[in-house]
Amino acid sequence: MIQYSRQTKARPETRKGSILPLTAFFIVILMMITALVVDIGMIAVTSGRLQTAADAAALSAAQTVANEMKYVDGSHHDNYQATECAIKICQLHAGADMHQHLRLLPTDIIYSRSSDRLDSPLNVVQATVRRDDMANGSIPMAFSPVIGIKQTNLERTAKAGFFPAGGIGAGAKILPIAVDATIWTAMRLGNDITNKVLPYDAGEYLHSVTPGKLTSLLKGRQRLLDKLGVPFDLNGNPLMIMDRRCWHPDSQTVTDGPDMLWEGLFLPHQFEQTKLFGSILKPLTRIQYIPGNMVVLNLSSQENWKLGAGLGTLERQIVTGLDFNDVAGVNEMNGKNSEYLSTPFVAQGMYQLPGALEDELRDSIGKPRIIFLYATIPGVLTTVGDLLQFPSKFVIVGWVGGVITDVEFDALVHYVKIQPAPYFDFSLKRATGEESNDFSSGVFAGPHLIE
């Protein structure tokens, strides 16, 4: 029997070791994906931290600029304090390498104006926080070096600013009083470069005083300070503008002495009795009428307002500011439907300064508040109602930022001293149009981040 044998030829091992280059290739792809996931994620986290730091730095600088605003001589402020504040705030945020503070370069803080007016403040601040060779170092990569990327640079920028207020809403800290717009304007002009309004200089008078003038002064015929505590000029008229109190914005306190910023003396219609020598039957012959330049306002929903019934509302508004019902009530009276008060509007007021408000007003000394301006009424006394201190309607033509520097309730004549001071709040509505260029009121919305 013949047997056939089949010889099979061995196959060549052509795929031996082919898995190695494939593995190496996919490892590279995997490393690239890992680099994208890890390093890009790290960049995103760092970017968010830098943006948060830039936002905080810009806001803090803008707030410091607003705090430092004063109507003194119109000189340019160097914004040193604002820059220092932004740098310190930036250091409190994460974003730098471990155990390192996040640095903000002074050259990366830029101040500018939102208005075209050259007399407007530098109300916009831009802050740029960076990770590069200039500050904080570049961001080192964890896996990207395998593809040739060892580090990357990153910077984030934020803008913040404060703007003139076009509306006052609930939460705004106000004083429920209105002062004569003409008196306030004169006081502001006196604080400007022109110094158009000059109060009587008592120092020069006392330096050149004669025995005859001194005798007349002591007898009450010529007075610098009334026995009741109201400053008077030598003709017996109330001295409405002066600089005798110094406001410290940082501590929100007031001390004696000038601060190169005039305050106005505001008081309602009152009578005062001058000092007389002679018979006790004569005092009534020397009662003097003092024309008022301020009123207490009814900023609420009460239509038939009586001061006694509204004292609780006045006390609350001095302490906590306006609420929603206050704004709604005033707007309803003026036929408006808005969440904000806007000028002009009409409000009831009385030429009074009740003693029941003394504690609240004294607690407000040194704290910036919004104060309203009423249209000046021609003449000293316009109606019998003013004399009898009945409620009247006043046209509110504006508002200003101010601070109480002194309160007098101990004598017959009641008054408050107020000087300009910047007030800013997030609850205020930003002005639009031409009003957005007028910073003269000292009442600002913000600071806000600018998109």
MIDO-173397 format. One line per field, with one value per residue (C-alpha): residue number from 1; residue in one letter; chain; x, y, z. Coordinates in Angstrom, 3 decimals. Layout:
! MIDO-173397
num: c(NUM / ...)
residuo: c(a / ...)
cadena: c(A / ...)
px: c(X / ...)
py: c(Y / ...)
pz: c(Z / ...)
! end
This chain:
! MIDO-173397
num: c(1 / 2 / 3 / 4 / 5 / 6 / 7 / 8 / 9 / 10 / 11 / 12 / 13 / 14 / 15 / 16 / 17 / 18 / 19 / 20 / 21 / 22 / 23 / 24 / 25 / 26 / 27 / 28 / 29 / 30 / 31 / 32 / 33 / 34 / 35 / 36 / 37 / 38 / 39 / 40 / 41 / 42 / 43 / 44 / 45 / 46 / 47 / 48 / 49 / 50 / 51 / 52 / 53 / 54 / 55 / 56 / 57 / 58 / 59 / 60 / 61 / 62 / 63 / 64 / 65 / 66 / 67 / 68 / 69 / 70 / 71 / 72 / 73 / 74 / 75 / 76 / 77 / 78 / 79 / 80 / 81 / 82 / 83 / 84 / 85 / 86 / 87 / 88 / 89 / 90 / 91 / 92 / 93 / 94 / 95 / 96 / 97 / 98 / 99 / 100 / 101 / 102 / 103 / 104 / 105 / 106 / 107 / 108 / 109 / 110 / 111 / 112 / 113 / 114 / 115 / 116 / 117 / 118 / 119 / 120 / 121 / 122 / 123 / 124 / 125 / 126 / 127 / 128 / 129 / 130 / 131 / 132 / 133 / 134 / 135 / 136 / 137 / 138 / 139 / 140 / 141 / 142 / 143 / 144 / 145 / 146 / 147 / 148 / 149 / 150 / 151 / 152 / 153 / 154 / 155 / 156 / 157 / 158 / 159 / 160 / 161 / 162 / 163 / 164 / 165 / 166 / 167 / 168 / 169 / 170 / 171 / 172 / 173 / 174 / 175 / 176 / 177 / 178 / 179 / 180 / 181 / 182 / 183 / 184 / 185 / 186 / 187 / 188 / 189 / 190 / 191 / 192 / 193 / 194 / 195 / 196 / 197 / 198 / 199 / 200 / 201 / 202 / 203 / 204 / 205 / 206 / 207 / 208 / 209 / 210 / 211 / 212 / 213 / 214 / 215 / 216 / 217 / 218 / 219 / 220 / 221 / 222 / 223 / 224 / 225 / 226 / 227 / 228 / 229 / 230 / 231 / 232 / 233 / 234 / 235 / 236 / 237 / 238 / 239 / 240 / 241 / 242 / 243 / 244 / 245 / 246 / 247 / 248 / 249 / 250 / 251 / 252 / 253 / 254 / 255 / 256 / 257 / 258 / 259 / 260 / 261 / 262 / 263 / 264 / 265 / 266 / 267 / 268 / 269 / 270 / 271 / 272 / 273 / 274 / 275 / 276 / 277 / 278 / 279 / 280 / 281 / 282 / 283 / 284 / 285 / 286 / 287 / 288 / 289 / 290 / 291 / 292 / 293 / 294 / 295 / 296 / 297 / 298 / 299 / 300 / 301 / 302 / 303 / 304 / 305 / 306 / 307 / 308 / 309 / 310 / 311 / 312 / 313 / 314 / 315 / 316 / 317 / 318 / 319 / 320 / 321 / 322 / 323 / 324 / 325 / 326 / 327 / 328 / 329 / 330 / 331 / 332 / 333 / 334 / 335 / 336 / 337 / 338 / 339 / 340 / 341 / 342 / 343 / 344 / 345 / 346 / 347 / 348 / 349 / 350 / 351 / 352 / 353 / 354 / 355 / 356 / 357 / 358 / 359 / 360 / 361 / 362 / 363 / 364 / 365 / 366 / 367 / 368 / 369 / 370 / 371 / 372 / 373 / 374 / 375 / 376 / 377 / 378 / 379 / 380 / 381 / 382 / 383 / 384 / 385 / 386 / 387 / 388 / 389 / 390 / 391 / 392 / 393 / 394 / 395 / 396 / 397 / 398 / 399 / 400 / 401 / 402 / 403 / 404 / 405 / 406 / 407 / 408 / 409 / 410 / 411 / 412 / 413 / 414 / 415 / 416 / 417 / 418 / 419 / 420 / 421 / 422 / 423 / 424 / 425 / 426 / 427 / 428 / 429 / 430 / 431 / 432 / 433 / 434 / 435 / 436 / 437 / 438 / 439 / 440 / 441 / 442 / 443 / 444 / 445 / 446 / 447 / 448 / 449 / 450 / 451)
residuo: c(m / i / q / y / s / r / q / t / k / a / r / p / e / t / r / k / g / s / i / l / p / l / t / a / f / f / i / v / i / l / m / m / i / t / a / l / v / v / d / i / g / m / i / a / v / t / s / g / r / l / q / t / a / a / d / a / a / a / l / s / a / a / q / t / v / a / n / e / m / k / y / v / d / g / s / h / h / d / n / y / q / a / t / e / c / a / i / k / i / c / q / l / h / a / g / a / d / m / h / q / h / l / r / l / l / p / t / d / i / i / y / s / r / s / s / d / r / l / d / s / p / l / n / v / v / q / a / t / v / r / r / d / d / m / a / n / g / s / i / p / m / a / f / s / p / v / i / g / i / k / q / t / n / l / e / r / t / a / k / a / g / f / f / p / a / g / g / i / g / a / g / a / k / i / l / p / i / a / v / d / a / t / i / w / t / a / m / r / l / g / n / d / i / t / n / k / v / l / p / y / d / a / g / e / y / l / h / s / v / t / p / g / k / l / t / s / l / l / k / g / r / q / r / l / l / d / k / l / g / v / p / f / d / l / n / g / n / p / l / m / i / m / d / r / r / c / w / h / p / d / s / q / t / v / t / d / g / p / d / m / l / w / e / g / l / f / l / p / h / q / f / e / q / t / k / l / f / g / s / i / l / k / p / l / t / r / i / q / y / i / p / g / n / m / v / v / l / n / l / s / s / q / e / n / w / k / l / g / a / g / l / g / t / l / e / r / q / i / v / t / g / l / d / f / n / d / v / a / g / v / n / e / m / n / g / k / n / s / e / y / l / s / t / p / f / v / a / q / g / m / y / q / l / p / g / a / l / e / d / e / l / r / d / s / i / g / k / p / r / i / i / f / l / y / a / t / i / p / g / v / l / t / t / v / g / d / l / l / q / f / p / s / k / f / v / i / v / g / w / v / g / g / v / i / t / d / v / e / f / d / a / l / v / h / y / v / k / i / q / p / a / p / y / f / d / f / s / l / k / r / a / t / g / e / e / s / n / d / f / s / s / g / v / f / a / g / p / h / l / i / e)
cadena: c(A / A / A / A / A / A / A / A / A / A / A / A / A / A / A / A / A / A / A / A / A / A / A / A / A / A / A / A / A / A / A / A / A / A / A / A / A / A / A / A / A / A / A / A / A / A / A / A / A / A / A / A / A / A / A / A / A / A / A / A / A / A / A / A / A / A / A / A / A / A / A / A / A / A / A / A / A / A / A / A / A / A / A / A / A / A / A / A / A / A / A / A / A / A / A / A / A / A / A / A / A / A / A / A / A / A / A / A / A / A / A / A / A / A / A / A / A / A / A / A / A / A / A / A / A / A / A / A / A / A / A / A / A / A / A / A / A / A / A / A / A / A / A / A / A / A / A / A / A / A / A / A / A / A / A / A / A / A / A / A / A / A / A / A / A / A / A / A / A / A / A / A / A / A / A / A / A / A / A / A / A / A / A / A / A / A / A / A / A / A / A / A / A / A / A / A / A / A / A / A / A / A / A / A / A / A / A / A / A / A / A / A / A / A / A / A / A / A / A / A / A / A / A / A / A / A / A / A / A / A / A / A / A / A / A / A / A / A / A / A / A / A / A / A / A / A / A / A / A / A / A / A / A / A / A / A / A / A / A / A / A / A / A / A / A / A / A / A / A / A / A / A / A / A / A / A / A / A / A / A / A / A / A / A / A / A / A / A / A / A / A / A / A / A / A / A / A / A / A / A / A / A / A / A / A / A / A / A / A / A / A / A / A / A / A / A / A / A / A / A / A / A / A / A / A / A / A / A / A / A / A / A / A / A / A / A / A / A / A / A / A / A / A / A / A / A / A / A / A / A / A / A / A / A / A / A / A / A / A / A / A / A / A / A / A / A / A / A / A / A / A / A / A / A / A / A / A / A / A / A / A / A / A / A / A / A / A / A / A / A / A / A / A / A / A / A / A / A / A / A / A / A / A / A / A / A / A / A / A / A / A / A / A / A / A / A / A / A / A / A / A / A / A / A / A / A / A / A / A / A / A / A / A / A / A / A / A / A / A / A / A / A / A / A / A / A / A / A / A / A / A)
px: c(0.000 / 1.417 / 1.201 / 1.414 / 2.728 / 1.871 / 4.567 / 3.280 / 5.406 / 5.757 / 4.184 / 6.587 / 6.026 / 5.431 / 3.417 / 5.902 / 6.407 / 3.843 / 1.957 / 4.868 / 4.698 / 0.904 / 1.113 / 3.636 / 1.439 / -1.670 / 0.277 / 1.273 / -2.369 / -3.429 / -0.826 / -2.026 / -5.628 / -4.527 / -2.595 / -5.667 / -7.916 / -5.592 / -3.665 / -6.578 / -8.630 / -5.884 / -5.763 / -9.533 / -9.400 / -6.542 / -8.357 / -11.410 / -9.283 / -7.502 / -10.829 / -12.229 / -9.135 / -9.345 / -13.042 / -12.375 / -9.386 / -11.292 / -14.318 / -12.227 / -10.261 / -13.449 / -14.976 / -11.858 / -11.905 / -15.528 / -14.732 / -11.908 / -13.923 / -14.204 / -15.421 / -12.430 / -10.305 / -10.898 / -7.310 / -6.463 / -6.160 / -3.254 / -5.401 / -2.550 / -4.895 / -7.093 / -4.081 / -2.802 / -6.240 / -6.525 / -3.083 / -3.910 / -7.278 / -5.634 / -3.157 / -6.053 / -7.152 / -5.882 / -4.305 / -0.564 / 1.770 / 1.600 / 2.763 / 2.829 / 0.665 / -1.068 / 0.626 / -1.078 / 1.276 / 0.506 / 1.021 / -1.819 / -4.307 / -5.695 / -8.033 / -10.302 / -13.507 / -16.847 / -17.717 / -16.232 / -16.104 / -12.609 / -13.963 / -15.549 / -13.758 / -11.761 / -14.674 / -13.691 / -10.921 / -9.419 / -7.355 / -5.364 / -4.099 / -1.492 / 0.518 / 3.584 / 7.194 / 6.077 / 4.117 / 3.367 / 5.279 / 3.946 / 1.663 / 3.691 / 2.140 / 1.855 / 1.543 / 1.906 / 5.744 / 5.466 / 4.204 / 6.648 / 4.540 / 6.188 / 4.302 / 1.735 / 0.890 / -2.508 / -4.089 / -7.578 / -8.978 / -11.921 / -13.480 / -15.524 / -16.921 / -19.395 / -21.864 / -24.295 / -27.525 / -30.655 / -33.046 / -33.297 / -34.849 / -35.611 / -32.597 / -31.058 / -29.843 / -31.488 / -32.264 / -35.994 / -35.228 / -34.869 / -32.679 / -32.832 / -31.329 / -29.926 / -28.082 / -26.607 / -25.510 / -23.799 / -22.000 / -20.820 / -19.523 / -17.596 / -15.938 / -14.908 / -11.751 / -13.477 / -14.384 / -17.221 / -18.893 / -16.909 / -18.308 / -17.415 / -13.945 / -14.412 / -10.675 / -9.933 / -12.683 / -11.356 / -7.802 / -8.806 / -11.511 / -11.801 / -13.071 / -16.254 / -16.901 / -16.132 / -18.635 / -21.255 / -20.499 / -20.871 / -24.175 / -25.633 / -25.755 / -23.075 / -22.740 / -20.479 / -22.226 / -25.749 / -26.354 / -28.497 / -25.610 / -26.483 / -23.606 / -24.479 / -22.691 / -22.166 / -25.506 / -27.473 / -28.189 / -27.705 / -24.333 / -25.415 / -22.041 / -18.918 / -16.044 / -15.860 / -16.125 / -13.757 / -15.127 / -12.943 / -14.255 / -12.232 / -13.640 / -16.885 / -16.369 / -16.444 / -14.169 / -13.811 / -11.762 / -11.781 / -11.268 / -11.251 / -14.808 / -17.671 / -20.741 / -24.122 / -26.298 / -29.838 / -32.809 / -36.590 / -38.539 / -37.917 / -37.946 / -35.109 / -34.808 / -31.692 / -30.008 / -31.347 / -30.304 / -32.927 / -36.476 / -37.879 / -40.924 / -38.933 / -37.808 / -40.691 / -39.601 / -36.412 / -37.793 / -36.221 / -37.627 / -35.113 / -36.008 / -35.750 / -33.859 / -34.843 / -37.995 / -38.845 / -40.259 / -43.047 / -41.534 / -44.263 / -47.761 / -49.621 / -51.771 / -53.046 / -49.776 / -49.365 / -45.891 / -46.743 / -48.256 / -45.310 / -42.463 / -42.066 / -41.636 / -39.093 / -37.069 / -37.079 / -35.983 / -33.078 / -31.887 / -32.586 / -33.391 / -36.243 / -38.340 / -40.505 / -43.684 / -42.004 / -40.972 / -44.352 / -46.220 / -44.285 / -44.573 / -48.309 / -48.736 / -46.875 / -48.670 / -45.583 / -45.186 / -41.579 / -39.323 / -37.240 / -37.733 / -36.717 / -36.681 / -38.574 / -41.292 / -43.648 / -43.639 / -45.264 / -43.014 / -43.011 / -40.650 / -39.875 / -37.040 / -38.725 / -36.782 / -37.929 / -35.435 / -32.430 / -31.026 / -31.351 / -29.769 / -26.877 / -26.226 / -26.040 / -23.219 / -20.309 / -22.234 / -22.888 / -26.558 / -28.741 / -30.251 / -32.966 / -33.093 / -36.295 / -36.906 / -36.242 / -39.410 / -39.120 / -39.486 / -38.836 / -42.297 / -44.710 / -47.874 / -49.558 / -49.356 / -45.563 / -45.709 / -48.104 / -45.990 / -48.712 / -47.726 / -46.992 / -46.087 / -42.505 / -40.995 / -37.928 / -35.555 / -32.556 / -30.571 / -27.022 / -24.604 / -23.971 / -22.932 / -24.218 / -21.384 / -23.337 / -26.806 / -28.267 / -31.348 / -30.295 / -31.331 / -34.456 / -33.170 / -32.822 / -30.484 / -28.209 / -24.920 / -24.363 / -21.437 / -21.052 / -19.881 / -19.955 / -22.642 / -22.743 / -24.974 / -25.752 / -29.495 / -29.366 / -30.295 / -27.588 / -28.323 / -28.589 / -28.289 / -26.938 / -27.475 / -24.788 / -22.182 / -23.152 / -21.215 / -21.977 / -24.613 / -22.172 / -24.754 / -23.470 / -24.722 / -22.217 / -19.466 / -20.499 / -18.565 / -18.668 / -19.245)
py: c(0.000 / 3.198 / 5.982 / 9.616 / 12.158 / 15.882 / 18.180 / 21.569 / 24.624 / 26.670 / 30.164 / 33.024 / 34.985 / 38.298 / 39.976 / 39.217 / 42.410 / 44.574 / 45.301 / 47.300 / 50.267 / 50.248 / 50.391 / 53.182 / 55.111 / 54.801 / 55.702 / 58.950 / 59.585 / 58.776 / 61.148 / 63.900 / 63.358 / 63.338 / 66.531 / 68.128 / 67.031 / 67.774 / 70.791 / 72.513 / 71.891 / 73.445 / 76.431 / 76.835 / 76.755 / 79.256 / 81.474 / 81.565 / 82.438 / 85.221 / 86.631 / 86.609 / 88.413 / 90.972 / 91.605 / 92.126 / 94.384 / 96.589 / 96.869 / 97.711 / 100.364 / 101.955 / 101.989 / 103.617 / 106.293 / 107.073 / 107.160 / 109.639 / 112.083 / 115.528 / 118.809 / 120.824 / 122.403 / 120.284 / 119.038 / 115.707 / 112.848 / 110.457 / 107.418 / 106.039 / 104.650 / 103.009 / 101.320 / 100.060 / 98.717 / 96.837 / 95.268 / 94.102 / 92.695 / 90.784 / 89.186 / 87.637 / 85.582 / 82.272 / 81.940 / 81.990 / 79.063 / 77.282 / 79.407 / 82.507 / 85.656 / 86.733 / 89.944 / 92.807 / 95.259 / 98.979 / 99.426 / 96.968 / 99.287 / 101.917 / 104.789 / 106.443 / 108.461 / 107.279 / 110.888 / 113.167 / 116.011 / 116.776 / 117.920 / 114.529 / 112.080 / 109.051 / 106.780 / 103.649 / 101.272 / 98.483 / 95.793 / 93.074 / 90.062 / 87.999 / 84.782 / 85.377 / 86.510 / 89.968 / 88.800 / 85.537 / 83.389 / 81.296 / 78.344 / 75.072 / 72.171 / 68.685 / 66.403 / 68.771 / 68.657 / 65.296 / 67.218 / 70.081 / 72.537 / 73.189 / 76.316 / 78.875 / 82.514 / 83.773 / 87.117 / 88.252 / 91.798 / 93.384 / 96.852 / 98.454 / 101.919 / 104.120 / 106.366 / 109.192 / 107.906 / 108.331 / 106.758 / 106.067 / 102.772 / 100.788 / 100.383 / 103.759 / 105.566 / 108.977 / 111.827 / 112.668 / 116.356 / 118.750 / 121.835 / 124.984 / 124.248 / 127.778 / 127.632 / 124.235 / 125.378 / 128.425 / 126.202 / 123.865 / 126.786 / 127.914 / 124.512 / 124.777 / 126.347 / 129.700 / 130.201 / 132.486 / 132.484 / 133.809 / 133.752 / 136.512 / 136.031 / 136.390 / 136.103 / 139.311 / 141.113 / 140.105 / 140.988 / 144.586 / 144.988 / 148.334 / 148.900 / 150.398 / 147.400 / 145.017 / 146.770 / 146.655 / 142.976 / 142.114 / 143.992 / 141.950 / 144.736 / 143.050 / 139.299 / 136.541 / 133.766 / 134.030 / 133.076 / 130.204 / 128.758 / 129.937 / 131.656 / 135.204 / 137.851 / 141.380 / 142.523 / 139.941 / 137.643 / 133.874 / 132.784 / 129.873 / 128.809 / 128.106 / 125.670 / 124.800 / 121.014 / 118.383 / 115.141 / 112.005 / 109.636 / 106.603 / 106.543 / 108.374 / 110.763 / 114.541 / 116.741 / 120.475 / 122.518 / 123.237 / 120.621 / 122.948 / 121.846 / 124.157 / 123.051 / 124.734 / 125.559 / 124.405 / 125.205 / 125.573 / 128.818 / 129.846 / 132.739 / 133.585 / 136.128 / 138.256 / 139.077 / 142.294 / 144.447 / 146.374 / 145.793 / 142.290 / 143.696 / 144.366 / 140.917 / 140.481 / 143.602 / 141.850 / 138.584 / 138.013 / 135.906 / 133.485 / 132.412 / 128.678 / 126.852 / 123.234 / 121.158 / 117.715 / 115.576 / 113.060 / 110.271 / 107.730 / 106.739 / 108.986 / 111.485 / 113.555 / 113.876 / 115.126 / 115.399 / 113.833 / 110.757 / 110.410 / 110.592 / 106.813 / 106.766 / 109.599 / 107.819 / 104.580 / 106.314 / 108.038 / 104.716 / 102.201 / 104.273 / 103.983 / 100.862 / 99.686 / 101.229 / 104.622 / 104.684 / 103.384 / 105.984 / 108.950 / 107.678 / 107.096 / 110.686 / 111.840 / 109.508 / 107.393 / 103.619 / 102.760 / 101.028 / 104.201 / 107.836 / 110.205 / 113.993 / 116.186 / 115.002 / 116.610 / 115.723 / 117.125 / 118.906 / 121.066 / 123.753 / 121.848 / 119.915 / 117.871 / 117.194 / 113.569 / 113.071 / 114.254 / 110.823 / 109.461 / 112.562 / 112.532 / 108.871 / 109.850 / 112.369 / 111.490 / 108.926 / 109.814 / 110.067 / 111.220 / 114.664 / 116.202 / 119.688 / 121.680 / 124.504 / 127.831 / 129.708 / 133.481 / 135.623 / 134.959 / 133.728 / 132.814 / 131.706 / 131.813 / 128.027 / 128.230 / 130.474 / 128.129 / 125.161 / 123.355 / 120.753 / 122.202 / 120.679 / 121.091 / 120.409 / 118.208 / 119.144 / 116.997 / 115.104 / 115.329 / 113.315 / 114.859 / 114.203 / 115.750 / 117.443 / 118.951 / 118.861 / 121.475 / 120.705 / 121.991 / 125.596 / 127.273 / 127.284 / 123.816 / 123.256 / 120.768 / 121.391 / 119.436 / 119.352 / 117.589 / 113.975 / 111.191 / 108.557 / 105.388 / 102.355 / 99.243 / 99.881 / 103.068 / 103.154 / 104.208 / 107.421 / 107.365 / 109.944 / 113.376 / 112.782 / 110.092 / 112.830 / 114.915 / 113.902 / 117.086 / 115.563 / 113.219 / 110.403 / 107.394 / 104.002 / 101.244 / 100.426 / 97.898 / 95.605 / 96.784 / 94.205)
pz: c(0.000 / -1.051 / 1.466 / 0.469 / 2.815 / 2.481 / 3.462 / 4.721 / 4.417 / 7.580 / 7.408 / 7.876 / 11.107 / 9.289 / 12.197 / 14.896 / 17.089 / 15.224 / 18.441 / 19.818 / 17.416 / 17.665 / 21.436 / 21.305 / 18.872 / 21.012 / 24.140 / 22.469 / 21.516 / 25.076 / 26.485 / 24.165 / 25.257 / 28.887 / 28.291 / 26.761 / 29.615 / 32.535 / 31.316 / 29.608 / 32.721 / 34.825 / 32.480 / 32.777 / 36.577 / 36.671 / 34.192 / 36.435 / 39.444 / 37.586 / 36.383 / 39.918 / 41.165 / 38.349 / 39.067 / 42.770 / 42.118 / 39.669 / 41.978 / 45.026 / 43.140 / 41.777 / 45.246 / 46.698 / 44.005 / 44.877 / 48.597 / 48.065 / 45.982 / 47.562 / 46.157 / 47.290 / 44.585 / 41.500 / 41.456 / 39.898 / 42.341 / 41.893 / 42.848 / 44.928 / 47.586 / 44.959 / 43.363 / 46.716 / 47.595 / 44.291 / 44.774 / 48.303 / 47.275 / 44.425 / 46.839 / 48.758 / 45.746 / 44.418 / 41.005 / 41.630 / 42.253 / 45.581 / 48.533 / 46.320 / 46.460 / 43.286 / 42.149 / 40.377 / 38.695 / 39.179 / 35.447 / 34.837 / 36.585 / 34.223 / 35.181 / 32.643 / 32.258 / 30.971 / 30.154 / 27.535 / 30.057 / 31.268 / 34.638 / 35.322 / 37.639 / 36.547 / 37.362 / 35.398 / 36.489 / 34.366 / 36.100 / 34.310 / 36.270 / 34.436 / 34.590 / 32.451 / 32.728 / 33.888 / 36.933 / 38.739 / 36.207 / 33.352 / 34.061 / 34.002 / 32.118 / 33.624 / 30.564 / 27.628 / 27.677 / 25.887 / 22.893 / 23.330 / 25.383 / 28.736 / 29.875 / 28.777 / 29.484 / 30.602 / 31.510 / 32.436 / 32.456 / 34.274 / 34.190 / 36.950 / 37.485 / 39.280 / 37.483 / 38.241 / 39.743 / 37.661 / 40.154 / 43.884 / 44.942 / 48.059 / 50.324 / 49.533 / 52.664 / 52.674 / 55.001 / 54.758 / 54.452 / 51.540 / 51.487 / 49.417 / 46.004 / 45.667 / 48.995 / 48.146 / 44.690 / 46.178 / 48.667 / 45.894 / 43.852 / 46.902 / 47.024 / 43.379 / 41.981 / 41.453 / 45.152 / 44.128 / 47.543 / 50.488 / 54.029 / 56.436 / 57.870 / 61.639 / 62.201 / 60.301 / 62.211 / 65.616 / 64.579 / 63.826 / 66.466 / 68.260 / 71.809 / 70.389 / 68.147 / 70.985 / 73.267 / 70.514 / 69.965 / 73.643 / 73.884 / 71.049 / 68.489 / 66.420 / 66.700 / 65.465 / 67.384 / 68.706 / 72.335 / 71.050 / 69.068 / 65.541 / 63.669 / 62.594 / 60.597 / 61.899 / 60.469 / 62.407 / 59.437 / 59.713 / 58.349 / 56.149 / 54.714 / 56.766 / 57.306 / 60.984 / 60.954 / 59.561 / 58.100 / 58.096 / 55.384 / 56.492 / 60.015 / 59.142 / 62.030 / 62.384 / 64.490 / 65.088 / 62.658 / 58.920 / 56.225 / 53.176 / 52.487 / 53.341 / 55.202 / 55.070 / 58.049 / 57.340 / 59.527 / 59.180 / 59.629 / 63.232 / 65.632 / 67.985 / 70.752 / 70.930 / 74.188 / 75.702 / 78.631 / 80.568 / 81.683 / 81.684 / 79.883 / 76.704 / 75.442 / 72.992 / 71.143 / 70.003 / 68.660 / 65.245 / 62.435 / 60.883 / 57.331 / 56.805 / 54.091 / 54.822 / 55.217 / 56.532 / 53.698 / 53.587 / 51.483 / 52.059 / 50.963 / 53.435 / 51.545 / 54.478 / 56.316 / 59.845 / 61.241 / 64.590 / 62.970 / 60.593 / 63.109 / 63.159 / 59.387 / 59.517 / 62.207 / 60.212 / 57.024 / 58.784 / 60.221 / 57.439 / 54.356 / 51.900 / 51.518 / 48.626 / 50.056 / 50.427 / 46.769 / 45.589 / 47.673 / 46.285 / 42.716 / 43.129 / 44.286 / 41.158 / 38.755 / 38.126 / 38.065 / 38.772 / 41.264 / 41.511 / 42.419 / 39.649 / 39.586 / 39.377 / 41.725 / 44.224 / 47.921 / 51.015 / 53.466 / 56.561 / 57.806 / 60.988 / 62.584 / 65.339 / 68.504 / 68.313 / 65.459 / 67.463 / 68.378 / 64.846 / 63.310 / 65.787 / 64.998 / 61.308 / 61.822 / 59.558 / 57.488 / 53.825 / 52.899 / 50.015 / 50.584 / 48.429 / 46.904 / 46.624 / 44.188 / 45.856 / 46.750 / 46.140 / 49.240 / 52.892 / 53.792 / 51.021 / 52.782 / 56.147 / 56.069 / 56.163 / 59.211 / 60.993 / 59.817 / 57.907 / 55.283 / 51.851 / 48.516 / 47.364 / 43.959 / 44.420 / 41.616 / 42.517 / 45.094 / 46.375 / 48.452 / 51.842 / 55.399 / 58.618 / 60.498 / 63.400 / 64.957 / 67.335 / 69.407 / 72.820 / 72.184 / 70.875 / 67.311 / 65.757 / 62.819 / 61.088 / 59.315 / 56.113 / 53.706 / 50.338 / 50.483 / 47.872 / 48.285 / 46.192 / 46.396 / 44.370 / 44.799 / 42.726 / 39.068 / 36.650 / 34.765 / 30.985 / 28.243 / 29.078 / 32.808 / 32.703 / 32.147 / 35.191 / 38.309 / 40.251 / 42.554 / 44.279 / 44.229 / 42.310 / 41.233 / 41.752 / 41.546 / 38.919 / 36.617 / 33.020 / 30.339)
! end
